[in-house]
């Protein structure tokens, strides 16, 4: 038998003074009420009720156990109520994972507005460029850039992560504006690099179904996109960066798009979260808002599915 259910039956029997009244209140048979009480007494190894043909009363242990049972049942009821409220009303802590560049430049500004609309929610933003499994990391949801591996996570496709080339007006005024990808070979290009000096120095462009890879050169490389962005704004060269996080710089005129007729590299992006029939309201609200904000505007978007299927 379920101990919590047996506690509830025992408390009801003690409150009403008889098994028959408790049975009527709980829509059980008197025999089933007796079984629940006997289950607790056998488990505890002591009597909880003194029973005669005319009346029943709590034993000393039964009275102390009764008081504790009422506290336990009240806490269980409160826990159920809290869970239901969180399922219906966004509240609690939401742990969100993303890559460092997308998280810092696109997701963080989005969260500012989203959190202002959901005052009962707190967000832990965990930024890592390495592969993360939300179940292992204790994350509620992640936004992953790149091809999906086989996984049981639920996946919402978002707009592709497109890279474009940009430079400051001052740099272009001094060094000229490239009109063809091959022109980049004579420019200072700001390459993204981590452990290898050549990593990030091959830029691929596409036009009319044809692709071209250029080996770019430059005196500055970095494994941090913020450093490359600041260097580009300062006029140190041409950078290849994510279109989704360059909007402010392009709108303000601090940077100008280079080679606008050519498509830079693009990677798929997905919002992923563990499969659940009834996700909490905070998670549902975040997913809906993130898909609206970062979703692909094209009408042929996929429906949510299990990743890897």
TILOBA-741780 format. One line per field, with one value per residue (C-alpha): residue number from 1; residue in three letters; x, y, z. Coordinates in Angstrom, 3 decimals. Each point is the difference from the previous one (the first is absolute). Layout:
<pts>
num: NUM:...
residu: ALA:...
x: X:...
y: Y:...
z: Z:...
</pts>
This chain:
<pts>
num: 1:2:3:4:5:6:7:8:9:10:11:12:13:14:15:16:17:18:19:20:21:22:23:24:25:26:27:28:29:30:31:32:33:34:35:36:37:38:39:40:41:42:43:44:45:46:47:48:49:50:51:52:53:54:55:56:57:58:59:60:61:62:63:64:65:66:67:68:69:70:71:72:73:74:75:76:77:78:79:80:81:82:83:84:85:86:87:88:89:90:91:92:93:94:95:96:97:98:99:100:101:102:103:104:105:106:107:108:109:110:111:112:113:114:115:116:117:118:119:120:121:122:123:124:125:126:127:128:129:130:131:132:133:134:135:136:137:138:139:140:141:142:143:144:145:146:147:148:149:150:151:152:153:154:155:156:157:158:159:160:161:162:163:164:165:166:167:168:169:170:171:172:173:174:175:176:177:178:179:180:181:182:183:184:185:186:187:188:189:190:191:192:193:194:195:196:197:198:199:200:201:202:203:204:205:206:207:208:209:210:211:212:213:214:215:216:217:218:219:220:221:222:223:224:225:226:227:228:229:230:231:232:233:234:235:236:237:238:239:240:241:242:243:244:245:246:247:248:249:250:251:252:253:254:255:256:257:258:259:260:261:262:263:264:265:266:267:268:269:270:271:272:273:274:275:276:277:278:279:280:281:282:283:284:285:286:287:288:289:290:291:292:293:294:295:296:297:298:299:300:301:302:303:304:305:306:307:308:309
residu: UNK:UNK:UNK:UNK:UNK:UNK:UNK:UNK:UNK:UNK:UNK:UNK:UNK:UNK:UNK:UNK:UNK:UNK:UNK:UNK:UNK:UNK:UNK:UNK:UNK:UNK:UNK:UNK:UNK:UNK:UNK:UNK:UNK:UNK:UNK:UNK:UNK:UNK:UNK:UNK:UNK:UNK:UNK:UNK:UNK:UNK:UNK:UNK:UNK:UNK:UNK:UNK:UNK:UNK:UNK:UNK:UNK:UNK:UNK:UNK:UNK:UNK:UNK:UNK:UNK:UNK:UNK:UNK:UNK:UNK:UNK:UNK:UNK:UNK:UNK:UNK:UNK:UNK:UNK:UNK:UNK:UNK:UNK:UNK:UNK:UNK:UNK:UNK:UNK:UNK:UNK:UNK:UNK:UNK:UNK:UNK:UNK:UNK:UNK:UNK:UNK:UNK:UNK:UNK:UNK:UNK:UNK:UNK:UNK:UNK:UNK:UNK:UNK:UNK:UNK:UNK:UNK:UNK:UNK:UNK:UNK:UNK:UNK:UNK:UNK:UNK:UNK:UNK:UNK:UNK:UNK:UNK:UNK:UNK:UNK:UNK:UNK:UNK:UNK:UNK:UNK:UNK:UNK:UNK:UNK:UNK:UNK:UNK:UNK:UNK:UNK:UNK:UNK:UNK:UNK:UNK:UNK:UNK:UNK:UNK:UNK:UNK:UNK:UNK:UNK:UNK:UNK:UNK:UNK:UNK:UNK:UNK:UNK:UNK:UNK:UNK:UNK:UNK:UNK:UNK:UNK:UNK:UNK:UNK:UNK:UNK:UNK:UNK:UNK:UNK:UNK:UNK:UNK:UNK:UNK:UNK:UNK:UNK:UNK:UNK:UNK:UNK:UNK:UNK:UNK:UNK:UNK:UNK:UNK:UNK:UNK:UNK:UNK:UNK:UNK:UNK:UNK:UNK:UNK:UNK:UNK:UNK:UNK:UNK:UNK:UNK:UNK:UNK:UNK:UNK:UNK:UNK:UNK:UNK:UNK:UNK:UNK:UNK:UNK:UNK:UNK:UNK:UNK:UNK:UNK:UNK:UNK:UNK:UNK:UNK:UNK:UNK:UNK:UNK:UNK:UNK:UNK:UNK:UNK:UNK:UNK:UNK:UNK:UNK:UNK:UNK:UNK:UNK:UNK:UNK:UNK:UNK:UNK:UNK:UNK:UNK:UNK:UNK:UNK:UNK:UNK:UNK:UNK:UNK:UNK:UNK:UNK:UNK:UNK:UNK:UNK:UNK:UNK:UNK:UNK:UNK:UNK:UNK:UNK:UNK:UNK:UNK:UNK:UNK:UNK:UNK:UNK:UNK:UNK
x: 0.000:1.007:1.091:-1.197:-3.463:-0.143:0.947:-2.854:-2.471:1.274:-0.375:-3.521:-0.973:1.408:-1.766:-3.418:0.214:-0.836:1.048:-3.532:-0.119:3.500:-0.992:-3.046:2.040:2.748:-2.285:1.651:-1.287:0.433:2.131:2.382:0.270:0.910:2.654:1.664:0.142:1.270:2.658:1.357:-0.227:1.824:2.658:0.494:-0.388:-2.462:-3.693:-1.173:-3.663:-1.823:-3.098:-3.096:-3.409:-1.293:2.864:3.588:2.714:3.622:2.764:2.765:2.213:-2.998:-0.604:3.624:-0.029:-3.296:1.500:3.021:-2.179:-2.010:3.229:1.247:-3.301:-0.127:3.534:-0.873:-3.072:2.103:2.567:-2.726:-1.429:3.402:0.653:-3.395:0.526:3.444:-1.486:-2.635:1.795:3.632:2.123:3.134:3.551:0.605:3.469:0.862:3.061:1.474:3.276:2.029:-0.415:-3.683:-0.735:1.779:-1.026:-3.440:-1.468:0.935:-1.742:-3.030:-0.098:-0.025:-3.357:-1.378:0.778:-1.612:-3.219:0.268:0.793:-0.333:2.816:3.765:2.468:3.387:1.775:2.775:2.238:2.285:1.334:0.546:-2.735:-2.333:-2.716:-2.792:-0.746:3.628:0.414:-3.318:-1.239:-3.657:0.597:2.927:0.532:2.498:1.762:1.078:-1.225:-2.001:1.191:-2.449:-1.744:-3.353:-0.299:-2.885:1.315:-1.432:1.835:0.985:1.373:3.413:3.109:1.235:3.427:0.653:3.085:0.203:2.482:0.007:-0.499:3.455:1.691:-1.787:0.804:3.692:0.328:-2.841:-3.126:0.218:-2.376:0.912:0.973:3.455:0.607:0.149:3.411:1.498:-1.825:0.522:-2.539:-0.848:-0.063:-1.684:2.632:0.338:2.855:1.171:1.440:-1.740:-3.377:-2.617:2.172:-1.982:-3.150:-2.585:-2.408:-2.830:-1.748:-2.294:0.584:3.804:2.250:3.454:2.404:2.506:3.132:-0.035:2.874:0.245:2.170:-2.693:-1.826:-2.052:-2.127:-2.423:-2.542:-0.316:3.695:-0.356:-3.085:1.740:3.022:-2.184:-1.769:3.428:0.972:2.507:-1.433:-2.888:-1.788:-2.265:-2.723:-3.547:-2.630:-2.390:2.319:1.301:-3.300:0.749:3.435:-1.338:-3.001:2.173:2.476:2.964:0.392:-0.871:-0.793:2.594:-0.801:-3.781:-0.668:1.728:-1.354:2.367:-0.004:-3.218:-0.639:-3.298:-1.277:-2.379:-1.662:0.154:-1.580:-0.600:-3.156:-2.839:-3.738:-0.660:2.902:-0.236:-1.598:3.321:1.571:-3.037:-0.013:3.729:-0.249:-2.889:1.735:3.405:-1.522:-1.759:3.197:2.574:-2.160:0.492:-2.448:-0.334:-3.381:1.522:1.300:-0.086:-2.375:1.479:1.300:2.295:3.569:1.795:-3.190
y: 0.000:3.601:1.409:3.552:-1.283:-2.119:3.044:1.970:-2.813:-0.291:3.745:-0.013:-2.950:1.782:3.254:-1.616:-2.501:-3.189:-2.109:0.109:3.817:0.180:-2.562:2.048:3.212:-1.611:-2.178:-3.162:-3.072:-0.203:-3.090:1.990:2.746:-2.684:-1.410:3.411:0.473:-3.548:0.570:2.970:-1.853:-3.031:2.247:1.875:-3.056:1.700:0.807:3.426:-0.331:-1.566:-1.573:-1.447:-0.830:3.404:2.467:0.537:2.249:0.787:-1.656:2.220:-0.997:0.343:3.574:1.011:-1.834:1.691:3.457:-0.810:-1.539:3.213:1.969:-2.447:0.057:3.798:0.195:-2.515:2.051:3.161:-1.723:-1.098:3.509:1.527:-2.425:0.736:3.735:-0.214:-2.093:2.666:3.244:0.728:0.053:-1.538:-0.302:-0.821:-1.321:0.853:-1.143:1.484:0.688:2.935:2.353:-0.643:-0.003:3.269:2.017:-1.353:-2.005:2.318:3.071:-2.171:-1.210:3.573:0.639:-3.474:0.099:3.424:-1.605:-2.963:1.451:-3.353:-1.618:0.071:-1.145:-1.672:0.499:-2.573:0.779:-2.718:-0.598:-3.693:-2.591:-0.133:-2.494:1.793:-3.102:-0.296:3.745:0.551:2.352:0.507:1.111:0.640:1.723:-1.974:1.079:-2.733:-3.364:-2.041:-3.350:-2.769:0.904:-0.340:3.763:1.947:2.309:3.252:1.217:3.674:2.332:-1.138:1.545:2.010:1.646:3.213:2.138:3.513:2.813:3.539:2.940:1.276:-3.266:-0.147:3.638:-0.695:-3.454:-0.174:-2.150:-3.615:-0.816:-3.685:-2.567:-0.344:3.693:-0.980:-1.544:3.487:1.250:-0.259:-2.605:-0.603:-3.759:-2.024:-2.324:-2.211:-2.477:0.182:2.942:-1.181:-0.720:2.512:1.309:-1.698:1.915:-1.553:1.970:-1.044:1.668:-1.436:-3.506:0.225:0.073:1.425:-0.350:2.768:-0.290:3.308:1.588:2.525:1.127:-0.522:-3.195:-0.759:-2.747:2.619:1.595:3.151:0.702:-0.409:2.208:2.791:-0.334:0.322:3.081:1.474:-0.373:-2.847:-2.133:-2.003:-2.507:-2.948:-0.027:-1.130:2.078:-0.365:1.847:2.631:1.815:2.802:0.708:0.033:2.153:2.528:0.183:-1.055:-2.915:-0.438:-3.311:-1.172:-2.292:0.250:-1.958:-3.095:-2.371:-0.844:-3.271:-1.027:-2.590:-1.451:1.168:-1.870:0.659:-3.241:-1.169:-3.353:-1.815:0.652:-0.318:2.986:2.480:2.759:3.285:1.878:-2.415:0.095:3.809:0.176:-2.495:1.868:3.382:-1.306:-1.682:3.266:2.016:-2.292:-2.146:-0.205:2.460:-2.218:-1.776:-3.454:-0.451:-3.468:-0.990:-0.757:-3.551:-2.266:0.918:-2.505:-1.483
z: 0.000:-0.482:3.351:-0.741:-0.939:3.137:2.091:-1.570:0.763:3.581:0.601:-1.434:2.224:3.051:-0.890:-0.582:2.823:-1.905:-2.959:-1.412:-0.087:-1.480:-2.645:-0.986:-0.214:-2.080:-2.158:1.336:1.767:3.804:-0.591:-2.231:2.642:2.538:-2.369:-0.334:3.768:0.536:-2.651:1.989:3.317:-1.419:-1.497:3.287:2.204:2.323:0.320:-1.120:0.970:2.944:-1.552:1.694:-1.374:1.119:-0.410:-1.010:1.348:-0.772:1.993:1.328:-2.932:-2.320:1.179:-0.642:-3.346:-0.914:0.571:-2.183:-2.698:-0.248:-0.508:-2.627:-1.884:0.116:-1.423:-2.727:-0.878:-0.102:-2.227:-2.411:-0.016:-0.699:-2.840:-1.546:0.340:-1.614:-2.788:-0.662:0.951:-0.986:3.148:1.455:-1.321:-3.673:-0.914:-3.606:-1.949:-3.186:-1.797:1.259:-2.964:-0.645:3.716:0.762:-3.059:-0.915:2.876:2.883:-1.527:-0.769:3.617:1.281:-1.641:0.649:3.724:0.308:-1.293:2.391:3.407:1.763:-1.985:0.561:-2.670:0.291:-3.346:-0.495:-2.980:-1.346:-3.505:0.742:-0.481:2.996:0.866:1.903:2.047:1.132:0.579:1.789:-2.738:-0.875:-3.582:-2.346:-3.341:-2.042:-3.180:-2.399:-1.208:2.493:1.281:0.826:3.239:1.730:0.481:-1.517:-2.745:-1.383:-3.134:0.098:-2.663:-1.323:1.533:-2.983:-0.129:-1.915:-0.661:1.439:0.450:1.320:-2.384:0.992:-0.970:-3.364:-0.727:0.558:-1.571:-2.511:-0.109:-1.213:-2.849:-0.361:2.651:-1.518:0.811:3.678:-0.565:-0.103:3.112:3.729:1.111:3.623:0.423:2.717:1.467:3.057:0.168:-3.623:-1.905:-3.174:1.585:-1.171:-2.847:-2.753:-0.875:-2.323:-2.177:-2.298:-2.936:-2.658:1.269:-0.161:3.060:0.448:2.913:0.662:2.124:1.839:1.864:2.793:2.869:2.653:0.921:3.098:1.483:1.332:-2.320:2.122:-0.539:-3.768:-0.057:1.902:-2.265:-3.097:1.396:0.759:-3.661:0.338:-2.801:-1.437:2.194:-0.713:2.635:0.777:-1.740:2.926:2.380:-2.431:-0.501:2.471:-1.483:-3.560:0.913:1.803:-2.867:2.148:-2.400:-3.662:-1.642:-2.495:-2.946:0.511:-3.216:1.377:2.632:2.801:1.952:1.756:2.700:1.239:3.389:2.305:3.317:1.994:3.229:1.690:-1.020:2.409:-0.376:2.258:0.094:2.587:-1.020:0.135:-2.462:-2.296:0.018:-0.742:-2.873:-1.607:0.293:-1.180:-3.051:-0.885:0.504:-1.590:-2.265:-3.726:-1.627:-3.058:-0.189:-0.569:3.534:1.495:2.765:3.451:0.168:1.898:-0.889:-2.144:-1.440
</pts>
